[in-house]
Amino acid sequence: MDSEDQIEPSPDDKRLYLPQHEGWEGRVKSNSTKEYCYYKSPGEDYFHLIVIGEIYLIRGDEKCCLNCAIRHGVVTLDRLHWQNRVRRKKPSVFNPGSSSSKG
């Protein structure tokens, strides 16, 4: 496929992605019961309400508005997150016979 044939995402593309999606569900707040976001907004010392019609995420007892989910890295706008993620280093194996362990 030529670079001309590749479709570039639209700058208006506003999809969100959950890189660690296990356990998370998306919900729409549809009642008047007071429910609060799990996180506090910067500069605030209180938990903010999730309001009727708002889309939010839930995992167990943790409810998270989308702004906080983006700020805390729960969700991303990067559709290639699976390619761009930071890979963990393999743990080094201690080898007592190696030259680096001789003193």
PyRosetta script that sets phi, psi and omega in degrees:
from pyrosetta import init, pose_from_sequence

init()
pose = pose_from_sequence("MDSEDQIEPSPDDKRLYLPQHEGWEGRVKSNSTKEYCYYKSPGEDYFHLIVIGEIYLIRGDEKCCLNCAIRHGVVTLDRLHWQNRVRRKKPSVFNPGSSSSKG")
pose.set_psi(1, 127.1)
pose.set_omega(1, 178.4)
pose.set_phi(2, -72.8)
pose.set_psi(2, 158.7)
pose.set_omega(2, 176.9)
pose.set_phi(3, -62.2)
pose.set_psi(3, -26.7)
pose.set_omega(3, 177.4)
pose.set_phi(4, -68.3)
pose.set_psi(4, -28.4)
pose.set_omega(4, -178.0)
pose.set_phi(5, -81.6)
pose.set_psi(5, -16.7)
pose.set_omega(5, -178.1)
pose.set_phi(6, -73.8)
pose.set_psi(6, 137.5)
pose.set_omega(6, -179.6)
pose.set_phi(7, -92.0)
pose.set_psi(7, 120.7)
pose.set_omega(7, 177.6)
pose.set_phi(8, -83.0)
pose.set_psi(8, 139.2)
pose.set_omega(8, 177.2)
pose.set_phi(9, -64.7)
pose.set_psi(9, 143.3)
pose.set_omega(9, 179.0)
pose.set_phi(10, -67.5)
pose.set_psi(10, 142.6)
pose.set_omega(10, 175.7)
pose.set_phi(11, -64.7)
pose.set_psi(11, -15.6)
pose.set_omega(11, 177.7)
pose.set_phi(12, -87.6)
pose.set_psi(12, 1.4)
pose.set_omega(12, -179.7)
pose.set_phi(13, -71.1)
pose.set_psi(13, 115.3)
pose.set_omega(13, -175.0)
pose.set_phi(14, -116.3)
pose.set_psi(14, 33.1)
pose.set_omega(14, 179.4)
pose.set_phi(15, -76.6)
pose.set_psi(15, 149.6)
pose.set_omega(15, 178.2)
pose.set_phi(16, -114.7)
pose.set_psi(16, 149.7)
pose.set_omega(16, -177.7)
pose.set_phi(17, -130.7)
pose.set_psi(17, 142.7)
pose.set_omega(17, 177.8)
pose.set_phi(18, -106.0)
pose.set_psi(18, 95.5)
pose.set_omega(18, -179.2)
pose.set_phi(19, -59.1)
pose.set_psi(19, -38.9)
pose.set_omega(19, 177.3)
pose.set_phi(20, -109.6)
pose.set_psi(20, 76.4)
pose.set_omega(20, -168.6)
pose.set_phi(21, -80.8)
pose.set_psi(21, -9.6)
pose.set_omega(21, -176.7)
pose.set_phi(22, -58.7)
pose.set_psi(22, 123.2)
pose.set_omega(22, 175.3)
pose.set_phi(23, 89.4)
pose.set_psi(23, -15.8)
pose.set_omega(23, -178.3)
pose.set_phi(24, -86.5)
pose.set_psi(24, 144.0)
pose.set_omega(24, 173.3)
pose.set_phi(25, -132.8)
pose.set_psi(25, 148.6)
pose.set_omega(25, 173.7)
pose.set_phi(26, -94.2)
pose.set_psi(26, 141.2)
pose.set_omega(26, -179.8)
pose.set_phi(27, -138.7)
pose.set_psi(27, 161.3)
pose.set_omega(27, 171.8)
pose.set_phi(28, -117.8)
pose.set_psi(28, 126.9)
pose.set_omega(28, 179.3)
pose.set_phi(29, -68.8)
pose.set_psi(29, 118.2)
pose.set_omega(29, -172.9)
pose.set_phi(30, -124.9)
pose.set_psi(30, 7.6)
pose.set_omega(30, 179.1)
pose.set_phi(31, -135.6)
pose.set_psi(31, 176.2)
pose.set_omega(31, -176.0)
pose.set_phi(32, -95.3)
pose.set_psi(32, 8.3)
pose.set_omega(32, 176.6)
pose.set_phi(33, -63.6)
pose.set_psi(33, 135.1)
pose.set_omega(33, 179.2)
pose.set_phi(34, -71.0)
pose.set_psi(34, 121.5)
pose.set_omega(34, 175.4)
pose.set_phi(35, -131.8)
pose.set_psi(35, 138.2)
pose.set_omega(35, -174.3)
pose.set_phi(36, -114.7)
pose.set_psi(36, 149.0)
pose.set_omega(36, 173.6)
pose.set_phi(37, -68.2)
pose.set_psi(37, 144.8)
pose.set_omega(37, -179.4)
pose.set_phi(38, -66.5)
pose.set_psi(38, -26.7)
pose.set_omega(38, -176.5)
pose.set_phi(39, -106.2)
pose.set_psi(39, 156.5)
pose.set_omega(39, 173.2)
pose.set_phi(40, -97.0)
pose.set_psi(40, 144.7)
pose.set_omega(40, 176.2)
pose.set_phi(41, -74.4)
pose.set_psi(41, 153.4)
pose.set_omega(41, 179.2)
pose.set_phi(42, -56.3)
pose.set_psi(42, 133.9)
pose.set_omega(42, 178.6)
pose.set_phi(43, 81.6)
pose.set_psi(43, -0.3)
pose.set_omega(43, 179.5)
pose.set_phi(44, -110.0)
pose.set_psi(44, 146.5)
pose.set_omega(44, 179.6)
pose.set_phi(45, -110.9)
pose.set_psi(45, 24.8)
pose.set_omega(45, 179.8)
pose.set_phi(46, -139.9)
pose.set_psi(46, 161.0)
pose.set_omega(46, 176.4)
pose.set_phi(47, -88.1)
pose.set_psi(47, 135.7)
pose.set_omega(47, -175.4)
pose.set_phi(48, -92.9)
pose.set_psi(48, 153.6)
pose.set_omega(48, -178.6)
pose.set_phi(49, -72.7)
pose.set_psi(49, 147.7)
pose.set_omega(49, 165.1)
pose.set_phi(50, -95.8)
pose.set_psi(50, 126.1)
pose.set_omega(50, -171.0)
pose.set_phi(51, -102.0)
pose.set_psi(51, 161.5)
pose.set_omega(51, -179.0)
pose.set_phi(52, -55.8)
pose.set_psi(52, 132.4)
pose.set_omega(52, 179.8)
pose.set_phi(53, 90.3)
pose.set_psi(53, -10.9)
pose.set_omega(53, -178.4)
pose.set_phi(54, -76.9)
pose.set_psi(54, 137.6)
pose.set_omega(54, 174.4)
pose.set_phi(55, -87.4)
pose.set_psi(55, 131.5)
pose.set_omega(55, -179.5)
pose.set_phi(56, -143.9)
pose.set_psi(56, 169.4)
pose.set_omega(56, 178.8)
pose.set_phi(57, -108.4)
pose.set_psi(57, 150.4)
pose.set_omega(57, 178.5)
pose.set_phi(58, -139.6)
pose.set_psi(58, 138.5)
pose.set_omega(58, 174.1)
pose.set_phi(59, -144.4)
pose.set_psi(59, 107.1)
pose.set_omega(59, -175.1)
pose.set_phi(60, 64.1)
pose.set_psi(60, -125.7)
pose.set_omega(60, 178.1)
pose.set_phi(61, -89.2)
pose.set_psi(61, -3.0)
pose.set_omega(61, -176.1)
pose.set_phi(62, -88.0)
pose.set_psi(62, 115.6)
pose.set_omega(62, 176.0)
pose.set_phi(63, -111.6)
pose.set_psi(63, 135.4)
pose.set_omega(63, -171.9)
pose.set_phi(64, -139.1)
pose.set_psi(64, 122.4)
pose.set_omega(64, 175.1)
pose.set_phi(65, -68.5)
pose.set_psi(65, 161.1)
pose.set_omega(65, -176.1)
pose.set_phi(66, -67.7)
pose.set_psi(66, -34.5)
pose.set_omega(66, 177.7)
pose.set_phi(67, -60.4)
pose.set_psi(67, -46.2)
pose.set_omega(67, -180.0)
pose.set_phi(68, -69.3)
pose.set_psi(68, -35.5)
pose.set_omega(68, 178.5)
pose.set_phi(69, -61.7)
pose.set_psi(69, -40.0)
pose.set_omega(69, 177.1)
pose.set_phi(70, -68.9)
pose.set_psi(70, -46.8)
pose.set_omega(70, -177.5)
pose.set_phi(71, -61.4)
pose.set_psi(71, -35.7)
pose.set_omega(71, -178.0)
pose.set_phi(72, -94.2)
pose.set_psi(72, 5.2)
pose.set_omega(72, 175.3)
pose.set_phi(73, 77.4)
pose.set_psi(73, 14.6)
pose.set_omega(73, 176.6)
pose.set_phi(74, -69.8)
pose.set_psi(74, -40.8)
pose.set_omega(74, 176.0)
pose.set_phi(75, -121.4)
pose.set_psi(75, 162.9)
pose.set_omega(75, 179.2)
pose.set_phi(76, -138.4)
pose.set_psi(76, 157.1)
pose.set_omega(76, 173.2)
pose.set_phi(77, -91.2)
pose.set_psi(77, -7.0)
pose.set_omega(77, -175.8)
pose.set_phi(78, -80.2)
pose.set_psi(78, 105.3)
pose.set_omega(78, -178.4)
pose.set_phi(79, -68.4)
pose.set_psi(79, -16.0)
pose.set_omega(79, 178.0)
pose.set_phi(80, -103.4)
pose.set_psi(80, 28.4)
pose.set_omega(80, -177.8)
pose.set_phi(81, -54.2)
pose.set_psi(81, -33.9)
pose.set_omega(81, -178.9)
pose.set_phi(82, -68.6)
pose.set_psi(82, -24.3)
pose.set_omega(82, 176.5)
pose.set_phi(83, -89.2)
pose.set_psi(83, -31.8)
pose.set_omega(83, -172.3)
pose.set_phi(84, -94.9)
pose.set_psi(84, 0.1)
pose.set_omega(84, -176.3)
pose.set_phi(85, -66.8)
pose.set_psi(85, 153.3)
pose.set_omega(85, 177.9)
pose.set_phi(86, -78.3)
pose.set_psi(86, 125.5)
pose.set_omega(86, -178.8)
pose.set_phi(87, -88.7)
pose.set_psi(87, 139.5)
pose.set_omega(87, 178.6)
pose.set_phi(88, -74.5)
pose.set_psi(88, 142.6)
pose.set_omega(88, 175.8)
pose.set_phi(89, -74.5)
pose.set_psi(89, 143.9)
pose.set_omega(89, 174.2)
pose.set_phi(90, -70.6)
pose.set_psi(90, 139.7)
pose.set_omega(90, 179.0)
pose.set_phi(91, -63.9)
pose.set_psi(91, 141.1)
pose.set_omega(91, 178.9)
pose.set_phi(92, -74.4)
pose.set_psi(92, 146.1)
pose.set_omega(92, -179.4)
pose.set_phi(93, -98.6)
pose.set_psi(93, 129.4)
pose.set_omega(93, 178.5)
pose.set_phi(94, -75.9)
pose.set_psi(94, 126.2)
pose.set_omega(94, 179.3)
pose.set_phi(95, -123.5)
pose.set_psi(95, 103.6)
pose.set_omega(95, -175.4)
pose.set_phi(96, -62.8)
pose.set_psi(96, -19.5)
pose.set_omega(96, -179.0)
pose.set_phi(97, -89.9)
pose.set_psi(97, -0.3)
pose.set_omega(97, -177.5)
pose.set_phi(98, -76.8)
pose.set_psi(98, 158.5)
pose.set_omega(98, -177.2)
pose.set_phi(99, -69.0)
pose.set_psi(99, -23.3)
pose.set_omega(99, -177.7)
pose.set_phi(100, -73.8)
pose.set_psi(100, -17.7)
pose.set_omega(100, -178.7)
pose.set_phi(101, -92.9)
pose.set_psi(101, -5.2)
pose.set_omega(101, 178.9)
pose.set_phi(102, -80.7)
pose.set_psi(102, 136.9)
pose.set_omega(102, -176.9)
pose.set_phi(103, -112.4)
pose.dump_pdb("model.pdb")
